[in-house]
Structures are given as C-alpha cells and as structure tokens.
Amino acid sequence: MKKYLLLFQLLLALCFCKAQQLPVWTNDADSIISTDWLVKPVTSKATVYQSADGKDIILYNGLVKRSFRLQPNVTCTGYKNMSNGQQLLRAVMPEALLTINGTRYNIGGLYGQKERAYLLPEWLDNFKMHDSDFQFVKYAIAPIQPFLNWKSSATWAMNKQQPTGKMVSFLFQSKLPALQGVDVTVNYELYDGLPLIVKWLSIINHQNQSITINRAVNEVLAMVEEESAVVGSTEQMQKQHGIYIETNYAFNNAMRYDLSDQTTHWLADSSYTSQVNYNYQTPCLLEVYPAKVTGVELAPKDTFTSVRSYELLMDSYDRERRGLAIRKMYSVVAPWTTANPIFMHLVSKNDEEVIKAIDQCHATGYEALILSFGSHCNIEDTSASNIAKWKKLAGYAHQKGVLIGGYSLFSSRRISDEDDVIDPVTGLPDKGAFFGNAPCLGSKWGLAYIAKLKYFISHTGFNLFENDGPYPGDVCASTTHPGHKNLDDSQWKQMQLQKELYHWCNEHGVYVNAPDWYFLDGTNKIAIGYREVNFSLPREQQMILNRQNIYDGLWEKTSSMSWGFVPLTKYQGGGAEAVLEPLSEHLKDYKQLMMQYYGAGVQACYRGPRLYDTDSTKQAVINTIHWYKKYRDILNSPLIHLRRADGRDWDGWLHVNPQLSTKGLLLLFNPLKETITRTIKVPLYYAGYAGLSGNITLTEKEGTARNIKLNKNEELTLQFTLAPESYTWYVLE
C-alpha cells in the first residue's frame, strides 16, 4: 500500500506540472449506448473531455458520464447512466467533507441552488463559492495504476489482466491560516468497459505539527429519489436503485457485502424542501465514510488515504442483471478474485500424512493443499525447527506441482488482559468484541502475530493462507496498545493492519481464504454461505442444502470468490450417514457432491485425510477433475439461476459466456426417487444469443450434438429425462 501511495504521489506531481490538452465534448457523444455491456464489450475507452466553453470537464467511457464545473470551485454537476439515460444527480454538493481538529470543512462545492429536486445547467453560472471551503487549485489526468501489484503466476485465473482507464485528481487547498499546508486531493478513477467510477481522497499534511482527522467523507451525492412516501423514515423507505456502492471497508462475518458494509449512509436532506415526504425524511443524500473512525492523527509529511468507494451504475431492477453487473465489476477491478485453484483441506496428524496427501493431489489433478484447522501445522510457530520442517514439505509439494498452505485463527480467541480488545463501556477485556473475547490487532501480540505470519510464509514458501476470524471491526479503548492511539482510531488502525497483511500476501503470490469481505484489498475467496452443523446431517440432505447454498450464494459473488464444504470425515457431529469415509462405500454420493460444486465452478473444502482409498475412487476423482478442467472456463463464467433446489422437483443453473466458443453449460438435477421428464425454457440472452432466433448446437454430456431452434425471446425449449437421484449437463456451442 505504501508503494502504491508513493507511486500515486509521484505520478500526480508530474501530471500537475503538465498543461492538460483535452478533447472537446460534443453533444453527439451524449447519446444512449445501444450495446449491452454485459453481453458484448463496449469499445469506448475512458476519456476526459472539456466543454466547449472550458468551464467543465467530463469523464466518459460510453457507459457513464460524470461532469464537473471547475470555477469558481469544483462541484459535480451531472452523473448519467448511458445505458438507460438516467440522471442520478439532483443538486450540487461538496466534493468531500473533512472534519479536522474538530471542525468540519467542505472540499469544493458551490452554493445558490434553491430548487433541489433537479439541476438545470443554466443555473450554474449564478452559483457562488464560500471562502471557508477548501478551494480548487488544479487537476491532473493519468492512467489508472493497479491498486495492488497482484502476483498471479502461481494459480489458474479467469482474468489475469489489471484494469485500464483514466484517473482525474483535483487538488484543493484552504486559505484559512489553520489549514495552510494541508493538501486535499479528490481522485476519480473511470474504468474501461464498466459503468463504474471509483472515488477516494488523499490528504497530505505539510504542516510542522500533527492534525487530527475526525471524519473523512469521501463521497457526497444529492441523489434523485426513485421512490417517494409522504411519511416514513430513512430506515423504512427504499434507497437508490440506480447506483450500487461498495467500499474496501467491510466486515462482520456475514459473507455478503450489503451486511458487511460499514461506510454507506443514506441520509435525509432537509434543504430539499420540495420533496414529497412531509418531514423531509426521504433517504436521498448519500455520504460514504466509516462511522466508528473519529480521530486519526496525521503526522507532519504523512499522507492519509480514505476508503475507496466503488460506484457501479445500474440500469435494471432485475436481480439477476444486477448480480451479473456486480460479478463483472469484481472480475475486472479485482482480477485476483477470478483465481480458483482446485484444493483439498487436509486434516493431518503427522508429516507422513501430508506427503501422502500431496501425492494424491498430484495423482488426481488437484492443484493445492491447505492444512486445515485441527491439523498439526502451526504457522504461528516460527522456530527454526518448525520452519525447516515445513519448508521441506513445501518443497516436496512444489516438486509435485502442488501449492501448499496453512490455517490460522485470529479473532475468536483470548490472549491476555494486556492484549485483548478493551470494551469502551466497561474498560475491561470482558467480552466486548464481536466474538466475545478477542485480541486487538494493534496490541503487542497482534503486531507480533502479523510478523510471525509473514515470516513463516516467506521462509517456508507457502502459497496459500487461510485466515479464519480476520479482523471483524472490533473497537478498542486501550491507550497502551502500540498499534493505535485510543478508541477514536482503533478501528481504522486495526483495519489498516489487516489490509496491509492481505496486500502483502496478494503481492507475494499467496492465495488467501478469509471469511470476511476483504476482496478489494487482496483476498481471493470467502465461504459461499452455509450453516456448519448442517454437515452433520445425512448426505442426501447435504446435497440438496449444498445446491441451495450455491443458488443463494452466487447472486453477487462469482463462483471463484466462493468456497463450499464436503466433510469426508466427521465434522460438527453426525454419524456414518453424514460422512463419506470410507470413500469407496459412498462413491455415488462422493461423485455427485463433487459434480455439484465443480459444476457450479465452486471449490469445496474436501476436509479429511485423503482424496481416495481405492483405485475405483481414485479414478472417479480423476475423471471429475478432468471434466472440470475441460470445461473450466465456462464453469468459472457467470451463473444464471434457473430453479432453486427444494427436493420436490428438478433444479439447476446455467453458466454463460458470450466470449467463449462454449457459450453455455447447463446443469440439471433430479432429487426425486422416480424418473422425471420435464420441458423447460432456458434463457440464453446472456450467452450472447441476443436478437437471434436461429439454431444452436446442444450436446448432452459427451453425446451427439443436435441443433435446437431458439424462440424470439432468446430461449431454448428443452425436454429432458432424468433418472432418480441423478444429474446431467448440456454444452451449448
């Protein structure tokens, strides 16, 4: 992260020194795009224009248009979705809000808009600035720089390309004596091929004394409301649907972003006096900031960098389309989330079992081995003997072409009164944390913990890291922990420590599983969402529940961002009916559990001491992995939801990718104890058949290809027959 900031500051300094020669915006470019970006790539590149009169600059990539008035101060004047023509902005606001040393300041912004339900361009020339606000000095334009220098060579990934686009940076300074020497830069990143803008702040303190940043609001938007109510509170009414917001400041173990978000605030706007709501409570003012960060000290010459807000414009209320847009965003801006190695979760008691598991991974085509919780691998042990042992085992794995890694639990454990989170109410380490007792990442133990992890991984050559219970947002009232000052900065500082560890892993080629939403800071995979005790249920029930988890968990997450679970041995209780060992005696169930997960593109944690026990089991695993690798690209492509598993009838899903020769792969399951014949309509619009009604080639399993005609709605009518408790797949070309 520090390298990224240094590069950004150097690039910004160079760009600020150069005069900007921008193409002139013409009205001809302000038309609704006819291409569906989710089906066919948009060829328009991110470009920064200037208006003909020189008063405005415009960010535009064919999918989104964001406009700014430059004088007398910078303010955003338009935010338009070019897919449907929706204007999201109704009023001007400051570019950001900063509270420094207890006083709030506007960064940019203009005043004078009386009607705040909509904004007309002809009003802008009459707007004024306030002298007390931070004032625009100059702007710079540069290519987008990779946020993380992801080392991608070690693992298979659907996308290994870093995103491209343009960054515009507005520099602001204050004329107030107390703020002389404080530079605020508001940065906008516009991406090629996405209706996405990423916004963030950087603050440099050139003063000779420290300042305290009590709050940094990096985005302020007066949004048009899409729904209205005469009465009701902001909690009761729907928020904006035309924009989807994520930031890289999310946690709480929900394994869903919307429940992990800590920064998106939809507020009422009392200055909007023509709104329908009688008490001015319509949630139409968006602010982005971490609420529990109330005092971060910025030392002389240091830089503070805000959260990054990822603003994805939406053109539909349809859940599938919105989910496809979010999944596409992740595959582009965080390409490491498309990495998806085939891994086993080993429960080992000794080194011999590790060697055996490595050999089995090599023999069956598995690509990675994770020493699971309960194994004899302790990556917090940095003794010379432990390092030497695991370095030797890692070397053996690498000789066999297998990646290897280990597990560590951080949060839900007790360390000591000195190192645990201090409850701000009681002043004691008495279960005031998210998981009850938990260490503070800024304590002496926490700082040493991070150092030990890095030391172990770098000195053994481990390629994977499973960090269970990562920092979950605990605030800490300690004033003696070296990693934070007090309660006010405890969440921010701990979050930075956790992020820095994941940045380090990402840039050193270490694949990270972490059950919390750190994707935008370098992690690769999270649980798809399941209840652990369900894995003590009979296998027949597990299969249906797993397919429900797949269906429910892949609306906003991609397959490669998700892991499932298969208990080869006893887990969370349960008897012989719940486990797969002996594997050869439950081969049918083992094969179907593998096909369900691999058929969804989801890697499961196959947790146990081995992958096979007999030659027939070994061959079944080899055949399944061969099938997965044959169709790997399409199986890691977006999933279209067809019918959720309910045990009463067929269920299934469809993978689509118009950029591949194999444009679709359809998975169908029959959970019933009787043969079924069904006729269904399969939607193929997102497979690239938009506007077509001709024939496509359809092949069931490895059978004979046949031509099927699409209807005018880009659907194929498919009749299929499935034996009891079985499954099938179809390839579309």
N, C-alpha and C positions, 0 to 999 in steps of 0.2 A: 504493500500500500504506500509506503514512504517513497519507493522508487517511482510509483505512478504519479504521486504528487509532485516530485521533483521534475519529472518529465513534463507534466502539465504546466508547471510554473515557467519552465524554460521555454516551452513552445508558446505559451501565452505572451511572454515577454517579447519574443521575436515577432509574433503576429501583431502585437500592439504597436510595434515600431513601423509597420508597413502600412502604407495607404491602401484602403480597400477599393478595388475595382470590381464592382458588382454588375451583373446583368440587370437590365431594367425590366420590371414586371409589366406585363401587358394583360389586359382583360381577357384576351383569347385563352390564356392559360388557366383562367378561373372557371373551368367547366367540370362538371361531374364526370368522373372516370367511368368508362364502360367495362373495364376489365375487373373481374373478381379476383382480388389478390390472394384469396385462399385456394384458388384453383389454378391460376396462371400468374407467374411472376410479373410484377409491374416493372417496366423498363426504365421509367423516370428515376433519375438519381436525385439524392438530396442536394438541394441548391439553395443558396441565399441570394435573394434579389433585393434591389432597391426600387422604391416607387419612382415614377417619372419626375415628380417634384422634389425628390430627395428627402422627403420628410419621414419616410417609413422604410423599414426593411422587412422582408417576408421570408419565412422559412417554408419550403415547399418541396415535396417529393412525389407528387401525383396522388397521394393518399391523404395527406394532411397539410393544411395551410395555417400557419400561425404568424400573425402580423404584429408589428411593434411601431409605435410612434416614438421618434428619437428626441424631439425637443418640445417643450423646454425640459422635460425629463422623460426617461424611458418608461413606457407602460404598454402592456399587451392590449391590443385593440380588436383582435379577431382570432378565433380558434375554430376552424372549419373542417368538418369531415368531408373529404372529397368523394367518398363512396356514395353518400346519400344527400349531400348538400347541407347537413345540419350545422347551424351556427351554435356553438356551445356557450359563447360569452354574451352576457347581457349588460355588463358595466365594467369600467376600468377600475383597477385596484393597484396597490403597490406591487412591485416585482417580488418582494420578500418583506418579512418583518423580523427585526432583530431587537431583542432586549439585552442591553449591555449595561452592566453595573446598575441594574435595577430600573433602567429607563428604556421604554420601547421607542424604536425608530422605524420609520418607513424607508425601504430601499426603493427609490424611484417612485413612480406613480404620479397621476395628475388629478386635479380637482375641478369641479364645476358641473358634473353631470347631475341633473336634477331628476330626470326620469330614469330609473334604474332597472326597468323591465326590459329595455332594449337599448342598443347603442347605434347611433347613426354617424357615419364618417364625417358629415358636415359639422357636427358639434365639436370635433376635436380641436380645431384651431382656436376655440374660445376657452379651452381648459388651461388652468394655471398650475404652477408647482408651489411647494412650500419650502422656504429656506431651511427649515429644520430637518428636512429629509435628506438622506444620502442622495447625492446628485450624480447623474450620468457624466462620465468623463470621456470614454471612448469604448469602442468594441473591437473584437478580433474574431477572425474566422480561421478555422483549422480543420484538418481531417480528424474524425473520431479516432482516439487512441484506445487500444484494448484496455479495459478496466483491470483485467488480470492477464498475465502472460502465461496462459494455460499451457502446460507441457502435456501434449495429447498423444504422444507416440506410443505409450505403453498399452493402451486399451482400444478396442474397437469403438467407433463412434459414428453416428449417422452424419454428423456435421463436424468437421474439424477446422472450419474457416471462421476467423474472427469477423465481427460485423463491420460494415463500412457506412460512411455517412459524413455529415458535417457537424461541427460544433461552433456555436456562436457564444462568445463570452462578453458580457457587459461589465465594465469596471465602474464602480461607484465610490465616491469619497464624500466626506462631510465637511462643511465649513465651520462646524461648531468646534471651539477650541478643545473641548474634552475628547473629541474624536479624531483630532488631527493625527495622521499616521495609521489609521485603521482603513485598510482597503477591503472592499467587499466586491467579489466577482460573482455574478449570476450567470451560470452556464446552462446552455441548452444543447442537447445532442439530438440531431434528427437522423434517423436511420434509413438506409436504402431498403425499399421493399416492404416496409411496415408502416401502418398508421400510428406511429409511436414517437413520442418525444420524451427524453429523459432530462430532468432538471435537477440541479444541485448548486450549492453555494460553497465558495471558499473565502475564508476571512484571514487576512494576514495582519498581524499586529506589529507595526513598525515603531511603536512607542517604546520608551525605556522602562515602562512598568507593565505588569500584568493587567489584563482586563478580564472580567467575568462575563461569559455569555450565558445568560439565564434562559434564553429561548431563541432558537433559530427556526423560523417558519420559512421553509424554502419554496413553498408554493402557496399562492393566494389567488383564487379564481372566483369571481362572481358569476355563477353558472345559471343558465336558463333552467327553470324547473320543467320537468316533463309530466308532472302530475301536480294537482293542487287540491287543497282542502280548506274550507272556511275555518274550521277549528282543528286542533290537533298539535302535537308537539313534534319536535325533530325526530324523536325516537319512534313515534308512531307512523310517520309518513315515509314513503319511499324516497330514496335518494336518486341521484343522477344515474340513468342507464346508458347515456351516450358516451361515457368515459369510464374506463376501468383503471384503478390506481393500485400499484404495488410500490413498496419501498424495500430497501435492503435493511430493514429494521423490524424484524418479525420473529416472534417466538411465542410459545406457551404449550407446545406439545400437541396441538390439535391436529397436526398433519394436513391442515388446509390453510391456505393463505388468509382467507377472509376472517377466520377465527384467530389467526396468529398476528394479524396486523396491529401495530402499536402507534401508527402515525397519521391515519386518515381521519379527519374530523369534518363532518358535515354540520354546519352551524346555521343559525338563523341570521338574517340581515335586516336589522331594524331600519336601516337607511333606505331600504326598498319599500317605499310606502304605498305603492300601487299593487302590491301582491294581493292575492285573493285571501290569504289567511288573515283573519280578523286581528290576531295578536302578533302578527309578523313572525310566525314561527316556521315558515317553510324552510326546509333544510337545503338552501341553495347557495351557500357560501362555503367553499372548500378551502381548508387550510391543512397543510401537511407538516407535522412536527412530532417528535417524541415527547409525550406529555409528562413523563416522570424524570425528565432531564431538566434541572432547574438551576444549575450553576457549574459550568465548566470553565476552569481557569485557562486563559490563553496567555502564555508567557511571551516576553519580547522576542520578535523574529520568528515566532511559531505560526503555524497555519492550522486553522480549524476547518474541517470539511464536513458539511451537513450530510444528512441522509440523501440518497438518490431516489427521486420519485419517477417511476416508470408509468407514463400516461398513455394508455392504449385506447384509441378511439373505436367505439363500437357502432355498427350500423344495423343492429338487429336485436330483438328481444329473445330470439330463439336460443335456447340453452346450448344446443349442440354447436351452433355457429359461434357463439360467444366463447365456448370452451375451445374450439378449434383455433380461434384468434389468440387466446392466451397461450395455448400449447405452441403455436407457431412463434410467438414472441420469445418464449424461453429457448426454443431451438436455435434462434438467431442471436439473441443478446447474451445468452449463457450457453455456448455450444458444448461446454463440458457436461451439461445435463443430458446430452444425447449419447454419451459414453455408456455402454451397457455390457460389461464383461459377464460371462457365464461363471457363476461362483458357487462353491459349496461352503456350508457352515459346519466346520469340524468341531466336534466335542472330543478332545484328546486328553489322555492321562499321561502320555509319555512321548518321547521323540519318535519311537518306532511307529506309533500310530500316525504321526504327521507324515513320515516318509511313505507309509502305505497309502495315505490319502492323496499325497502328491502323485504317486504312481497311478492311482485310479483316475485322478483328474486328467493326467496325460493320456491315459489309455482310452478315455471316453470322449475327449474333446473339450472338457471343462477348462476354463482359462484362468481361474483364480480360486484361491483357498483362503478363507477367513477363519482364524482361530476364534471360535465363538466364546461367549460368556460361559463360564464353567470349565473352560479348558485350562491347560497347565501353562499357558503363555501369559506372563505378566509384563506388559510393556512399560510399567512404571518402575520396573527393576532395571536400573542402568549399571549394575555391577559388571565388571569385566567378564566374569564367567557367563553371566546371562546373555550379554551382548555377543560373545563369541559363539555360544550355542545357537542362537537364533540367526546369526549371520551365516553360519554353516548350513542351517536348514533352508534359509532363504536362497543361498547359492545353489543348493540342490534343486529347489523348486524352479529357479530361473534356468538351470540346465535343461530341465524338462519342459520349458516353455510355459510355466505356470506362475502367475503372480501370487504373492502371499502377503497376508496382513493380519492384524490382531484387533482386539476389542479392549475398550477402556470405559469405565463408568465415571462420570464426573459428578453430576448434581445430587442425585438422591442417595447421599451417604453422609455420615457425620465424621468430621475430622477432629476438631477440638474447639474449646471455647474461644481460643485465640484466633482460629482460622475460619470459623463458621460465620455465616451471614448473621448480622446483628439486627434484630427486629426493631424498627424505629419507634414502635409503640412501647414495648417493654424495656428496650435497651439491652436485651439478653439474646443469646443464641438459642431461643426456645421455640423452635418450630414456626418461625415467621416466614419461611421460604415457601416457594411453590410446592416443593416436595416434602414439606415439614422441615427437617434439618437438612442443611446443605452447606458446602464450603463456599466462601466468597472467592471468586476468581482473582480478585485483586489482593488477596491475603498472601502472606509469605508462602503458605502451602500451595495456593493457586498459581502463583508465578513460577514456583519450582515445578509444579505439575506440567505446565506448558513446556518448560525447558526440558523436562525428562522425556516427554513425548517426542519432541523434535530430535533429541539426542538418540533415543532408541531407534526411531525410524531411519534417520540418516546414517547411523552406524551399522545397522543390520541390513539395509537395503530393502526394507518392507515397502510394498507397493500399495497397500490398502490400509485404511484406518476406519474402524467402526467406533464412533464416539457416542456412546449411549448417555442420555441425560445431559446434552450440552447446555450451555448457559441458558436458563429459561426466563431471564428477566428479573431475577431477584434484586431488590434494592437492599442496601446495606448501610446501617447507621454508624459503622465503625469509623473512628477518626485516626486509627493507628495502622490500618492496612496500607502497605506501601503502594498498592496499585490504584488507589483512588483517595480523594481528599476527605470526603464525607458523604452524607446521604445524597446531597444535591447532584453529585457527579458519578455516584456509584454505579448506576445502570449504564450510563454512557461508557465509562471506562471499562467495565467488565465486558460490555458488548464489543468494544474495540479489541480487547484481548482475544476474545473468542474468534472474531473475524480475522484477526491477524494470523491466528493458527491455521485457519482454513485457507487463507490466501497463500500461506507458506506451503501447505500441502498441495494446493492446486498448481502452484508454480514449480513444484518439485516432482510432479507426476504421481502424486499419492492420491488414490481414489478414496473418497470419503462417503461413508454411510452415516447419516446423523438424523435422528428422529425429531427434527425441528426445521423450520423454514429458513435455512441459510443458503439457499440455492444461488442467490445473486451475489454472494460473497465466496463462492467457490465449491460448495458441497455438490455431490453428484446424485444422491439418492435418499429417499425417505420412505417410510412404510406406506403402503398403499392405503392403510386404514383397516384395522381388524381388532377383534377382542381376543386377547391371548388365551383365555380359558376355553375358547371355542375349539382349540386344538386338542382338547381332551375329549371332545365329542366323537362319536363313531365316524369313520371315514366317509360313509355315504352322506352324512350331514355336512361334513367339512367340504366336500366337493361342491355342493350347492352354495354354501356360505362363501366359499372362495370365489365362485363366479359372481355372486352378488357384490363382494368386495371389489372385484375387478371392474364390474359395471359402474358401481358408485364412485370408485376412486379415480377414474380416468376421465372425468369431465374437464378439470382444469390442469391435471398433471398428465404428462406424457408417460408412455409405458416405461421408458428408460429412467424416469425420475422416481419409479416406484419399486418397492420390493414386497413380496408376499412371504408366506411361511409354509413349510411342509415338515411336520415332526416325524423324522424317520424313527426316532426313539421317543420314549415317554417324555411329555412336556406338560407342565401345569396339571398333572394328574391324569386321569383316564386309564382305561385298561387296554387289553390287547386289541380291542375293536377300534382304538383310536390311532394306533401307530402302524408303521409299515414294516417294521422288523418282525420276523425275518422277511427280507425284501422279496425273495423268490416265492414266498407263500402268499403275497399280496400284490403280485406283479400287475394284474389288471388295474387295480386302484393306483399303483405307483405310476404306471404309464399314463393314465388319464389325468392325474394331478400334474404331471409334467406337461402334458399336452395343453391343459387349461392355461397354465401360466406361460409357457413358451408361445402358445397360440395367441396370447394377449400381448406378447412382447415383454412380459414382466419376469424378472429374475426372482425366484423364490429362495429363501434361506432353507436349503435342504440340510436340516440340522441332525447330525448323527455321526457315527464313527466311520461310515463307509458309504460309497455310492452303489456298490453291488456286492452280492455274496455268492452268486453262481454265474456260470457262463451265459445262461439264458437271460439273467438280469443284466449282466454287462452288455449283452447285445441289444437289449431293449433301450438301455440308456444311450448307447452309441447311435442307434437308429433315430432316437428322438433328437439328440443333439445335431445329428447330420441333417435332419429335416429342418430344424430351427435355423441352422447356418445357411441352408439352401435358400430359405425364404426370409433371411434376416432383415433385409432392407424393408420389405413390405410389412413384416411383423413389427418393426420399430416405427412404422408410419402411423399417422393419426387413426384413432379408433372411432368408428361410428357406432352408436348404441342402437341396437335393434330391439331386443326384448330381454328384460331383466329376468334372471332365474327366480322361479318361485316353486319349483318342484311339481307344478301342475301341468305344464306343457313345455314345448320347446323353448330354448333361449339361445342367444348368440350375439355376435358382433361382427363387424366388418372393418378391416384395415383398408385405407385408401391412400394412393399417392399418384397424382397425375403425371409426375415427373419420371416415373419408372415405367419400364416395359410391362412389368407385372403391376397392374394398376389397382388391383384389389385382391384381398384374401378373406374369405368368408368362413367363419367358424360356427357350427350349429351343434347343439347338444340336446339329447333326449333323456331326461331324468326318470321317465316312467318305466314301469316294468312290463310294458307292452310296446309293440311296434306301432309307430305313428307315420302317417302320410299327411303332409301339410303343403299348402300353397301360400307363399308369402311374396310380398313386394320388397325388393332390395333397392334402396336409394343409391344411385351411382353418380349423382351430381358432383360430389367432391372427389370422385375418382377421375374426373377430367372428361366426363361424358356430357357436360353441359351443352344443351342445344342439339344434341344428337339423338336420333331415334332409330339408328341402324342396328346392325348385328354386332355382338361382342363374342369373344371366344371364352367359353366356360369349361373348366376341367374339374371333375370331382376326384379328389385325392390324386393318384398318379394314373388315372384312367384316360379314356379317349376324349379329346376335346370336341366340343359341339358349339354351334352357333346359336345364340339366343337373341331375339329382337327386343330392343328397348321400347318402352312406350314414350309418349310425348312428355312425360314428367321425369325423364331420365331414370326410370326404374326398370328393373327386370322382374318379370313374374317367374318365380322358381317353384317348382313342385319337387319335394324331396321325401324320401322314405328313410326312417332311421330305426334300427333295431333297438330293443330295450336297453336302457342304461348305456348308451353309446354316443358317439360323436362322429362328425365328418367335417371336411373342409373343401372349399372350392377356390380355384385360382382363376382370376379374371385377367384376360390379356386382350 
